């Protein structure tokens, strides 16, 4: 709660205004019963109709003033809740962008979305009608107790004898309600994660006719969420009527003890009537507090999950180092060197907990301006080399240098500004063509964008679109073919004019119509740059200055295409597997 309140601190002026309005509203709560007592004890016995009229007008005025106070207080607290929600969502989104890829690999997208949407919305309800309103309820209780003690302390003590039972009931239900709300938030995150996955893969589901199985699994997840909700409703259904029961008991005690005192002539009927109204108004804030208590438990469950996310430390690849950074040479040369690099994504689950190595003692150097290809079977560690070079992950051992500077000491933003990456699975944002090429860089005008597109052959594609650069792109590039998306990714990389170009299977999934244009675009991209090409198709790497052959995370061979064929090793077998069909059918030798 202390941590949550830090988000209110910037708006303490509005909070003070809200508390002031609630304080005034609490005072207004005293007026009605006091006027009732005045009417019954003075105006009615005296037969003073004029006084009764004035009391009635004062009662209406108090109600109208209370309405204005509540209206103003609602505006202030709702504004406060929205501002806090805005700030918190912005902080969570910024933190999600700083977290490393390993975090996003472990956590489904739907779970992260739940933190930004549903969990924050629960906290919005807390700030909008919870925290500030609690002050109003507290002051209402305080003022009513003071007034009751002032009128008759004996009757007040009788009316308040049920308070220990109320406190006990709250303590009994506290833990159960909090656990129930925590379960609801967990299961809601599971629903969002499952929905995100199923909607993203809807084409696969329909292709293989798995709609019924998918719906059955969703029914299980949804029913689990329903059961968690029903548990919280059960606790709520017990808690709220319990408070109502204690309210009725307090009223009964006032009627009994107050009636006896009236008969004895020690108090007036007006005091008893005021006490009856005060008791109702006293337990109404307690009922409100019980409802806000449920809200508070939901907010605590949500805040646990939000702060758990915010407390997740970003890897050094995405945050500032404690020690001073080094800068890359300017202008750079584009030299890359791996020295005895060991890397693993995770530890094994065995008792020894050893690293499950993906790269083992890898060392190589890429000369400035050269073209180096990385080949190997699936899982050999090719993409992991790129992940380490871009500092999406950090190696457990060894060092990686860019122009002679260890990249661990370099600002990731500066490092990545020198490297252009083109992936096989091109990601386009749901914006227009212009945005997807320059990615928000305002210094890249339309001329620069079109020049980059023309150099890779994407200008014809843009010219053929109805709105040109303003053509909207659907989610993940919907409406464009794989080859067209690939051309736009080449234009994006060229527009940023990187010193080093990395192509990760960038030409393996294009249609034959665009294949020649793709190859020309690749050639244009690599000209005058250090280039690292990862490819399964060996035909695309024959002209590389050097080929690195990875096998089970180790760099086993390196050399030119001809040198590796003469060596007769792993590369030669890979070559036979891909091209033997052109000569004598499938080979009998397989890479192991």
C-alpha positions in Angstrom: 0.0 0.0 0.0 2.8 2.4 0.8 4.2 1.7 -2.7 0.9 2.3 -4.3 0.5 5.6 -2.5 3.7 6.9 -4.2 1.7 7.1 -7.5 -0.7 9.5 -5.8 2.1 11.8 -4.5 2.4 13.9 -7.7 -1.3 14.7 -7.4 -1.4 15.4 -3.6 -3.2 18.7 -4.3 -6.1 16.9 -5.8 -6.0 14.3 -3.1 -6.2 17.1 -0.5 -9.2 18.6 -2.3 -10.9 15.2 -2.4 -10.2 14.6 1.3 -11.6 18.0 2.1 -14.8 17.3 0.2 -15.1 14.0 1.9 -14.6 15.7 5.3 -17.3 18.2 4.5 -19.6 15.3 3.4 -18.9 13.5 6.7 -19.9 16.6 8.6 -23.1 16.8 6.6 -24.0 13.3 7.8 -24.5 14.7 11.3 -27.1 17.3 10.2 -30.1 15.1 9.5 -30.3 13.2 12.8 -29.6 16.4 14.7 -32.5 18.1 12.9 -34.7 15.1 13.7 -33.9 15.4 17.4 -34.6 19.1 17.3 -38.0 18.6 15.7 -39.1 15.8 18.1 -37.8 17.3 21.3 -38.7 21.0 20.7 -40.8 21.8 17.7 -43.4 19.0 18.0 -43.9 19.4 21.8 -44.2 23.1 21.5 -46.5 22.9 18.5 -44.3 25.3 16.6 -45.2 24.8 12.9 -42.8 27.6 11.8 -39.9 25.8 13.4 -40.9 22.5 11.8 -40.9 24.3 8.4 -37.5 25.7 9.0 -36.2 22.3 10.1 -37.6 20.7 6.9 -36.0 23.4 4.7 -32.7 22.9 6.5 -33.0 19.2 6.0 -33.5 19.7 2.2 -30.6 22.2 2.0 -28.3 19.7 3.8 -29.3 17.0 1.3 -28.7 19.3 -1.7 -25.3 20.4 -0.3 -24.4 16.8 0.3 -25.3 16.1 -3.3 -23.0 18.8 -4.6 -20.2 17.6 -2.3 -20.6 14.0 -3.6 -20.7 15.1 -7.2 -17.5 17.2 -6.8 -15.8 14.4 -4.9 -16.7 11.9 -7.6 -15.1 14.1 -10.3 -11.9 14.6 -8.3 -11.4 11.0 -7.4 -12.2 9.7 -10.9 -9.7 12.1 -12.3 -7.2 10.9 -9.8 -7.8 7.3 -10.7 -7.4 7.9 -14.4 -4.1 9.9 -13.9 -2.6 7.1 -11.7 -3.7 4.5 -14.3 -2.1 6.5 -17.1 1.2 6.8 -15.2 1.2 3.2 -14.2 0.5 1.8 -17.6 3.1 4.1 -19.1 5.7 2.8 -16.6 4.8 -0.8 -17.2 5.0 -0.5 -20.9 8.3 1.3 -20.7 9.6 -1.5 -18.4 8.4 -4.2 -20.8 10.4 -2.6 -23.5 13.5 -2.6 -21.4 13.2 -6.3 -20.4 15.4 -8.8 -22.3 14.1 -11.3 -24.8 14.6 -14.0 -22.3 11.9 -12.6 -20.2 9.5 -12.4 -23.1 10.4 -15.9 -24.1 9.4 -17.2 -20.7 6.2 -15.1 -20.3 3.2 -15.3 -22.8 2.1 -12.1 -24.4 -1.3 -12.4 -22.9 0.1 -12.4 -19.4 2.0 -9.2 -20.1 -1.2 -7.7 -21.6 -3.1 -8.6 -18.5 -0.7 -6.6 -16.4 -1.1 -3.5 -18.5 -4.9 -3.7 -18.9 -6.9 -5.7 -16.3 -4.5 -5.4 -13.4 -4.1 -1.7 -13.8 -7.8 -1.2 -14.2 -8.3 -2.9 -10.8 -5.9 -0.3 -9.3 -7.9 2.4 -11.1 -11.0 1.4 -9.2 -9.0 1.5 -6.0 -7.8 5.0 -6.5 -11.1 6.2 -8.0 -13.4 5.0 -5.3 -11.2 3.3 -2.7 -8.3 5.1 -1.1 -9.7 8.6 -0.9 -13.2 7.4 -0.1 -11.8 5.5 2.8 -10.8 8.8 4.4 -14.4 10.0 4.1 -15.7 6.8 5.7 -13.2 7.1 8.5 -14.2 10.7 9.2 -17.9 9.8 9.0 -17.4 7.1 11.6 -15.3 9.4 13.8 -17.8 12.3 13.7 -20.8 10.0 14.3 -19.1 8.3 17.3 -18.2 11.7 18.7 -21.8 12.9 18.3 -23.3 9.8 19.8 -21.0 10.1 22.8 -21.9 13.7 23.2 -25.6 13.0 23.2 -25.5 10.1 25.6 -22.3 8.1 26.2 -24.2 5.2 27.9 -26.5 4.6 24.9 -23.5 5.1 22.6 -21.5 2.3 24.3 -24.5 0.0 24.1 -24.9 0.7 20.3 -21.2 0.1 19.7 -21.0 -3.2 21.6 -21.1 -5.0 18.2 -17.9 -3.5 17.0 -15.6 -6.3 18.3 -17.7 -8.8 16.4 -17.3 -6.7 13.2 -13.5 -6.6 13.6 -13.4 -10.4 14.2 -15.5 -11.0 11.0 -13.2 -8.9 9.0 -10.1 -10.8 10.3 -11.8 -14.1 9.5 -12.5 -13.2 5.9 -9.4 -11.2 5.1 -7.0 -13.9 4.0 -9.7 -15.9 2.2 -10.8 -12.9 0.1 -7.2 -11.9 -0.8 -6.4 -15.5 -1.9 -9.6 -15.6 -4.0 -8.8 -12.3 -5.8 -5.2 -13.5 -6.4 -6.5 -16.6 -8.0 -8.9 -14.6 -10.2 -6.0 -12.4 -11.5 -3.9 -15.5 -12.3 -6.7 -17.2 -14.2 -7.6 -14.1 -16.1 -3.9 -13.9 -17.2 -4.2 -17.5 -18.4 -7.3 -16.7 -20.4 -5.7 -13.7 -22.1 -2.5 -15.7 -22.9 -4.6 -18.6 -24.4 -6.7 -16.2 -26.4 -3.7 -14.4 -27.8 -2.1 -17.7 -28.8 -5.3 -19.1 -30.4 -6.2 -16.0 -32.3 -2.7 -15.6 -33.6 -2.6 -19.3 -34.7 -6.2 -19.4 -36.0 -5.2 -20.4 -39.5 -3.4 -23.5 -38.2 -6.4 -24.4 -36.0 -8.8 -24.1 -39.0 -6.4 -25.9 -41.3 -6.1 -29.0 -39.2 -9.7 -28.8 -38.0 -8.9 -28.4 -34.3 -11.7 -25.9 -33.5 -13.5 -28.3 -31.2 -10.3 -29.2 -29.3 -9.4 -25.5 -29.0 -12.9 -24.6 -27.8 -12.7 -27.5 -25.2 -9.4 -26.2 -23.8 -10.8 -22.7 -23.7 -13.8 -24.0 -21.8 -11.5 -25.6 -19.2 -9.6 -22.3 -18.8 -12.8 -20.3 -18.6 -14.4 -22.6 -16.1 -11.3 -22.4 -13.9 -11.7 -18.6 -14.0 -15.4 -18.9 -13.2 -14.8 -21.1 -10.2 -12.3 -18.6 -8.8 -14.8 -15.8 -9.2 -17.6 -17.9 -7.5 -15.3 -18.4 -4.5 -14.8 -14.7 -4.1 -18.6 -14.1 -4.5 -19.2 -16.6 -1.8 -16.9 -14.8 0.6 -18.5 -11.5 -0.3 -22.0 -12.9 0.1 -21.1 -13.9 3.6 -19.2 -10.8 4.6 -21.7 -8.2 3.6 -24.8 -9.7 5.2 -22.7 -10.3 8.4 -22.2 -6.6 8.6 -25.9 -6.0 8.0 -26.8 -8.5 10.8 -24.6 -6.6 13.3 -26.3 -3.3 12.1 -29.7 -4.8 13.0 -28.4 -6.0 16.3 -27.2 -2.4 17.1 -30.6 -1.0 16.2 -32.3 -3.5 18.4 -30.1 -2.6 21.3 -30.8 1.1 20.8 -34.6 0.5 20.7 -34.3 -1.7 23.9 -32.0 0.3 26.0 -33.1 3.7 24.7 -36.7 2.8 25.2 -36.0 1.8 28.8 -34.2 5.2 29.3 -37.2 7.1 27.7 -39.6 5.3 30.1 -37.3 6.2 33.0 -37.3 9.8 31.7 -33.5 10.0 31.6 -33.3 10.7 27.8 -35.8 12.1 25.3 -37.5 10.4 22.4 -35.6 12.7 20.0 -32.2 11.4 21.3 -33.3 7.8 20.6 -34.6 8.8 17.1 -31.2 10.5 16.4 -29.4 7.4 17.7 -31.4 5.2 15.3 -30.4 7.4 12.4 -26.8 7.7 13.5 -26.5 3.9 14.0 -27.7 3.4 10.4 -25.3 6.0 9.1 -22.5 4.6 11.3 -22.8 1.1 9.9 -23.3 2.3 6.3 -19.6 3.4 6.1 -18.7 0.0 7.6 -20.7 -1.7 4.9 -18.9 0.5 2.3 -15.6 -0.4 3.9 -16.5 -4.0 3.6 -17.1 -3.5 -0.1 -13.9 -1.5 -0.4 -12.2 -4.2 1.5 -13.0 -6.6 -1.3 -11.8 -4.0 -3.7 -8.6 -3.6 -1.7 -7.9 -7.3 -1.7 -8.3 -7.4 -5.5 -6.0 -4.4 -5.8 -3.4 -6.0 -3.5 -3.5 -9.1 -5.7 -3.1 -7.0 -8.8 -0.4 -4.8 -7.3 1.6 -7.9 -6.3 1.7 -9.0 -9.9 2.4 -5.5 -11.3 5.2 -4.8 -8.8 6.5 -8.3 -9.4 6.8 -7.3 -13.1 8.3 -3.9 -12.3 10.8 -5.5 -10.0 12.1 -7.8 -12.7 15.6 -6.6 -13.3 16.4 -6.0 -17.0 19.5 -7.7 -18.3 22.6 -5.6 -18.8 21.8 -5.7 -22.5 18.9 -3.3 -22.0 19.8 -1.1 -19.1 22.6 1.1 -18.1 25.7 -0.3 -16.5 27.0 0.8 -13.1 30.5 1.3 -14.5 31.1 3.9 -17.1 30.5 2.8 -20.7 32.9 2.9 -23.6 32.0 4.4 -26.9 32.6 2.7 -30.3 35.1 4.3 -32.6 33.7 6.9 -35.0 33.7 6.4 -37.9 33.5 2.6 -37.3 35.1 -0.1 -39.3 32.7 -3.0 -38.7 35.1 -5.5 -37.3 33.5 -8.3 -35.2 35.3 -10.8 -33.0 34.1 -13.6 -30.7 36.7 -14.8 -28.2 36.0 -18.1 -26.4 32.3 -17.5 -26.1 30.1 -19.9 -24.1 26.4 -19.3 -24.0 23.2 -21.1 -22.7 19.6 -19.9 -22.6 18.9 -21.9 -19.4 20.2 -24.4 -16.9 19.3 -28.0 -17.0 16.6 -29.3 -14.6 18.9 -32.0 -13.3 20.2 -31.9 -9.7 23.6 -30.6 -10.9 21.9 -27.6 -12.6 24.6 -27.3 -15.2 24.2 -24.9 -18.1 22.6 -26.4 -21.2 25.2 -24.9 -23.6 24.1 -23.7 -27.0 27.5 -22.3 -27.9 30.8 -23.8 -26.7 34.1 -22.0 -26.8 33.3 -20.1 -30.1 36.1 -17.9 -31.5 36.2 -16.2 -34.9 36.8 -12.8 -36.4 34.9 -11.0 -39.2 37.2 -8.5 -41.0 35.8 -5.0 -41.8 33.9 -5.0 -45.2 34.0 -8.8 -45.6 31.1 -11.2 -46.1 30.9 -14.1 -43.7 28.3 -16.9 -43.9 27.2 -19.0 -41.0 25.8 -22.5 -41.8 24.8 -25.6 -39.9 21.9 -27.8 -39.1 18.9 -26.6 -37.2 19.9 -26.0 -33.5 23.6 -25.7 -34.3 23.7 -22.2 -32.7 23.6 -19.9 -35.7 20.9 -17.6 -34.5 22.3 -17.6 -31.0 25.5 -15.9 -32.5 23.3 -13.1 -33.7 21.4 -12.8 -30.4 24.7 -12.3 -28.6 26.1 -9.9 -31.2 23.0 -7.6 -30.8 23.1 -8.1 -27.0 19.6 -9.6 -26.8 21.3 -12.0 -24.4 24.7 -12.1 -22.6 27.2 -14.9 -22.8 28.1 -16.7 -19.6 31.8 -16.8 -20.6 34.1 -15.1 -23.1 34.0 -11.7 -24.7 32.5 -10.2 -28.0 34.2 -7.2 -29.5 33.0 -4.7 -32.0 35.8 -2.6 -33.6 38.0 -3.8 -30.7 35.6 -2.7 -27.9 33.9 -5.3 -25.7 30.2 -4.9 -26.4 29.4 -5.6 -22.8 30.8 -2.1 -22.0 28.9 -0.4 -24.9 25.5 1.3 -24.7 23.2 -1.3 -26.4 21.5 1.6 -28.3 24.8 2.7 -29.8 25.8 -0.9 -30.7 22.5 -1.6 -32.4 22.6 1.6 -34.3 25.6 0.2 -36.1 23.9 -3.1 -37.0 21.1 -3.7 -39.5 19.1 -7.0 -39.0 16.9 -8.6 -41.6 15.0 -11.7 -40.4 13.2 -14.4 -42.2 10.0 -13.7 -40.3 9.5 -10.0 -41.1 7.6 -8.0 -38.5 5.6 -5.1 -39.8 3.6 -2.8 -37.6 -0.1 -1.8 -38.1 0.8 1.6 -39.5 1.5 2.8 -43.0 4.4 1.8 -45.4 6.3 5.0 -44.5 6.3 4.2 -40.8 7.4 0.6 -41.4 10.5 1.8 -43.4 11.7 4.6 -41.2 10.2 3.3 -37.9 9.4 6.8 -36.5 12.7 8.5 -37.4 11.6 12.0 -38.4 15.0 12.8 -39.9 14.3 10.3 -42.7 12.1 12.2 -45.1 10.0 10.8 -47.9 12.9 11.2 -50.4 15.2 9.2 -48.2 12.6 6.5 -47.8 11.9 6.2 -51.5 15.6 6.2 -52.3 16.1 3.3 -50.0 13.1 1.5 -51.5 14.3 2.1 -55.0 17.8 0.7 -54.3 16.3 -2.6 -53.1 13.6 -2.7 -55.8 10.7 -2.0 -53.4 9.7 1.3 -55.2 7.6 -0.7 -57.8 5.7 -2.3 -55.0 5.0 1.1 -53.3 4.0 2.6 -56.6 1.5 -0.2 -57.2 -0.3 0.5 -53.9 -3.4 2.7 -53.9 -2.0 5.2 -51.3 1.7 4.7 -51.9 3.7 5.4 -48.7 0.4 6.1 -46.9 -0.9 2.6 -47.6 -2.0 1.1 -44.3 -0.4 -2.2 -43.4 -2.5 -4.8 -41.6 -1.3 -6.6 -38.4 2.1 -8.2 -39.0 1.9 -7.2 -42.7 -1.4 -8.8 -43.6 -2.3 -8.2 -47.2 1.4 -8.3 -48.4 3.1 -11.4 -49.6 6.2 -12.8 -47.9 8.4 -11.4 -50.7 6.8 -8.0 -50.5 7.3 -7.9 -46.8 10.9 -8.9 -47.2 11.5 -6.1 -49.7 10.2 -3.6 -47.2 12.5 -5.0 -44.5 15.5 -4.6 -46.9 14.4 -1.0 -47.5 14.1 -0.4 -43.7 17.6 -1.8 -43.2 19.1 0.3 -46.0 17.4 3.5 -44.8 19.2 3.2 -41.5 22.5 2.8 -43.4 24.1 0.3 -40.9 27.8 -0.4 -40.7 27.2 -4.1 -40.3 24.4 -6.1 -42.0 23.0 -9.3 -40.6 20.7 -11.5 -42.7 19.1 -14.3 -40.7 17.5 -16.7 -43.2 16.3 -13.6 -45.0 15.9 -15.1 -48.4 14.6 -18.6 -47.6 10.8 -18.1 -47.8 10.1 -15.9 -50.9 8.1 -16.6 -53.9 9.8 -17.4 -57.2 8.4 -14.2 -58.9 10.3 -12.0 -56.5 13.4 -14.2 -55.9 15.5 -12.4 -58.5 14.6 -9.0 -57.1 15.3 -10.3 -53.6 18.8 -11.4 -54.6 19.5 -8.1 -56.2 18.3 -6.3 -53.1 20.5 -8.4 -50.9 23.5 -7.6 -53.1 22.7 -3.9 -52.9 22.4 -4.2 -49.1 25.7 -5.9 -48.6 27.8 -3.7 -50.9 30.4 -1.8 -48.9 29.4 -3.3 -45.6 30.5 -6.0 -43.2 27.9 -8.7 -43.8 27.0 -11.8 -41.8 24.6 -14.2 -43.5 22.9 -17.1 -41.9 21.4 -19.5 -44.4 20.2 -23.1 -44.8 20.4 -22.9 -48.6 24.1 -23.2 -49.3 23.6 -21.8 -52.8 23.2 -18.3 -51.2 26.6 -18.4 -49.5 28.9 -19.7 -52.2 30.4 -16.3 -52.9 31.0 -15.5 -49.2 34.6 -14.5 -48.3 34.5 -17.0 -45.5 32.0 -19.7 -44.3 31.7 -20.7 -40.6 30.3 -24.2 -40.1 28.6 -24.8 -36.7 27.7 -28.2 -35.4 26.1 -28.8 -31.9 27.1 -25.3 -30.7 30.8 -25.6 -31.8 32.6 -23.9 -34.6 33.9 -27.0 -36.4 35.0 -25.7 -39.8 35.7 -22.4 -41.6 37.0 -21.4 -45.0 35.7 -20.6 -48.5 33.2 -22.7 -50.3 35.9 -24.6 -52.4 38.2 -25.1 -49.4 35.4 -26.6 -47.3 34.3 -28.9 -50.1 37.9 -30.2 -50.5 38.1 -30.7 -46.7 35.3 -33.3 -47.0 33.8 -32.6 -43.6 30.5 -31.4 -42.3 30.1 -28.7 -44.9 30.7 -31.2 -47.7 28.0 -33.5 -46.3 25.6 -30.6 -46.0 26.3 -29.8 -49.6 25.7 -33.3 -50.7 22.4 -33.4 -48.8 21.1 -30.3 -50.6 22.5 -31.0 -54.1 23.0 -34.7 -54.4 19.5 -35.0 -55.9 20.7 -33.2 -58.9 23.3 -35.9 -59.6 22.6 -39.3 -58.1 19.6 -39.2 -55.8 19.5 -38.9 -52.1 22.9 -39.5 -50.3 23.3 -42.2 -47.7 25.4 -40.0 -45.4 23.6 -37.8 -42.9 24.9 -35.2 -40.6 24.9 -36.4 -37.0 
